[in-house]
Amino acid sequence: MSNNFNIPCKDLKNNISSVDIFRPVKSNEIIVDNYGYEWKKETADGWIRIKDNFFIPCGPNGSFYNHKYHSIENRNLQNQHLLNLKNKK
């Protein structure tokens, strides 16, 4: 039996531990989301969008990702808004 340390470990109820979501792995696995962006597997259950280095647990197809808030365009708007708030102080 061989071990694959690039996949997350699950308990008997099929849950992934929060530690495994952030455990770094050596992987060249890349997926493309519905919007054409490439994501590289960075942790056992976490992915980084190659274009802007945005990390999301479970990747773009997981339950944490919401394109309305996590798209590159909206992330840029959010960052600009925060910079504007910071500069007003």
C-alpha positions as CSV (number, residue, x, y, z in Angstrom):
1,M,0.0,0.0,0.0
2,S,1.4,3.4,-1.0
3,N,0.8,6.7,0.7
4,N,-0.2,9.8,-1.2
5,F,0.6,12.7,1.0
6,N,-0.7,15.2,-1.5
7,I,-4.3,14.4,-0.7
8,P,-6.1,15.5,2.5
9,C,-6.6,12.9,5.3
10,K,-10.2,12.3,6.2
11,D,-11.7,11.0,9.4
12,L,-14.3,8.2,9.6
13,K,-17.1,10.7,8.9
14,N,-15.3,11.9,5.7
15,N,-14.3,15.3,7.3
16,I,-11.0,17.0,6.5
17,S,-9.2,18.4,9.4
18,S,-8.4,22.1,9.4
19,V,-4.7,21.3,9.8
20,D,-4.8,19.3,6.6
21,I,-6.4,22.2,4.7
22,F,-3.2,24.2,5.3
23,R,-0.6,21.4,5.2
24,P,1.9,22.2,2.4
25,V,2.4,19.6,-0.3
26,K,4.7,19.2,-3.3
27,S,2.4,19.2,-6.2
28,N,2.3,20.4,-9.8
29,E,-1.4,19.8,-10.1
30,I,-3.2,22.6,-11.9
31,I,-7.0,22.9,-12.5
32,V,-8.9,25.5,-14.5
33,D,-12.1,27.0,-13.0
34,N,-15.3,27.9,-14.8
35,Y,-14.0,31.4,-15.5
36,G,-10.8,30.2,-17.2
37,Y,-8.4,30.9,-14.3
38,E,-5.7,28.4,-13.4
39,W,-5.3,27.2,-9.8
40,K,-2.3,25.3,-8.4
41,K,-2.5,22.9,-5.6
42,E,-0.5,24.4,-2.7
43,T,-1.7,22.5,0.4
44,A,-3.4,19.2,1.0
45,D,-6.7,20.8,0.4
46,G,-5.9,24.4,-0.6
47,W,-5.4,26.1,-4.0
48,I,-3.7,29.3,-5.2
49,R,-5.0,31.2,-8.2
50,I,-1.9,31.6,-10.4
51,K,-2.8,35.0,-11.8
52,D,-2.9,36.8,-8.4
53,N,-1.7,34.3,-5.8
54,F,-5.1,34.2,-4.1
55,F,-5.4,31.2,-1.7
56,I,-8.7,29.5,-1.0
57,P,-9.3,26.3,1.0
58,C,-10.9,23.5,-1.0
59,G,-10.2,25.4,-4.3
60,P,-12.5,27.2,-6.7
61,N,-15.0,24.3,-6.7
62,G,-15.2,24.1,-2.9
63,S,-17.7,25.5,-0.5
64,F,-15.6,28.5,0.6
65,Y,-15.2,30.0,-2.9
66,N,-17.8,32.6,-4.1
67,H,-16.9,34.2,-7.4
68,K,-19.0,37.3,-6.5
69,Y,-16.5,38.1,-3.7
70,H,-13.4,36.2,-4.7
71,S,-13.0,37.1,-8.4
72,I,-9.8,39.0,-9.4
73,E,-11.9,42.0,-10.3
74,N,-13.7,42.2,-7.0
75,R,-10.5,41.4,-5.0
76,N,-8.9,44.4,-6.7
77,L,-11.9,46.6,-5.9
78,Q,-11.8,45.5,-2.2
79,N,-8.0,46.1,-2.0
80,Q,-8.4,49.6,-3.6
81,H,-11.2,50.4,-1.1
82,L,-9.1,49.4,1.8
83,L,-6.2,51.5,0.5
84,N,-8.5,54.5,0.2
85,L,-9.8,54.1,3.7
86,K,-6.2,53.8,5.0
87,N,-5.1,56.9,3.1
88,K,-8.0,59.0,4.6
89,K,-6.8,58.5,8.1
